[in-house]
Each structure stands twice: as C-alpha cells, then as structure tokens.
Amino acid sequence: MSRPDTTLIKGIDYYVENDRWVFTAAYHRKGGHCCRNVCRHCPFGNSLADREQAANGSVPRTTRESE
C-alpha cells in the first residue's frame, strides 16, 4: 500500500519490538482506512483487543470516543 508521506519516524510512526517493526495508531491514521489485518494499534476499531471486547459485549474503544 502506498502512503502519501513515506518518511517514517521512529517513536511516532513505529517502534521496534523483538527485531520487528510495530506500527503505531498515528501511522495507521495516515493511511485513512483500516487494512483489516487486526493490527495491534488499529485506530479504526479492528485491533485484537477491540475484537475481544466486541465478543464480550463491550463497546469498542473507537465507538466510545466518537460519542
């Protein structure tokens, strides 16, 4: 997927954990939509934590923020 600004800033767009890049919510917001890969920091309500909350009947984080 191509992003408008391809310059990544460590600590803002990503961090490294166990030699792997982990993209932040700020990075995902730049894309403007959910990629449906269940990203850890998905700001669109599709992270694993959001899915677990939905399965347990809880309101996803992004829904509560928009109220």
C-alpha positions in Angstrom: 0.0 0.0 0.0 1.4 3.4 -0.9 1.3 6.2 1.6 1.3 9.9 0.7 4.3 10.6 3.0 6.7 7.7 3.1 9.1 9.2 5.6 8.7 7.1 8.8 9.7 8.5 12.2 10.8 6.0 14.8 8.8 6.5 18.0 6.0 8.2 16.2 5.1 6.0 13.2 6.6 2.8 14.6 8.8 1.2 17.3 10.9 -1.9 17.3 10.0 -4.9 19.4 11.9 -8.1 19.3 13.6 -7.0 16.0 10.2 -6.4 14.4 8.6 -3.1 13.4 5.3 -2.3 15.2 3.3 0.4 13.5 1.5 2.9 15.8 -2.0 4.3 15.6 -0.5 7.6 14.2 0.9 5.6 11.3 -2.3 3.8 10.5 -4.3 7.1 10.6 -2.1 8.4 7.8 -3.5 5.6 5.6 -7.0 6.8 6.2 -8.7 3.4 6.4 -8.5 0.0 8.1 -6.4 -2.6 6.3 -8.3 -5.4 8.2 -5.1 -7.1 9.3 -6.0 -6.8 13.0 -3.1 -4.5 13.7 -2.2 -4.1 17.4 -2.7 -0.3 17.3 -5.5 -0.1 14.9 -7.3 3.3 15.4 -10.3 2.1 13.4 -11.6 -0.5 15.9 -10.2 -3.6 14.3 -7.4 -4.5 16.8 -7.4 -7.8 18.5 -8.3 -6.0 21.8 -11.3 -4.3 20.0 -12.5 -7.7 18.6 -12.2 -9.3 22.0 -14.2 -6.5 23.6 -16.9 -6.9 20.9 -17.1 -10.6 21.5 -17.6 -10.0 25.2 -20.3 -7.4 24.5 -18.3 -4.4 25.4 -18.3 -1.2 23.3 -15.2 -0.8 21.1 -12.8 2.0 22.0 -13.3 3.9 18.8 -17.1 3.9 19.3 -16.9 5.3 22.8 -14.6 8.1 21.6 -17.0 9.2 18.9 -19.9 9.6 21.3 
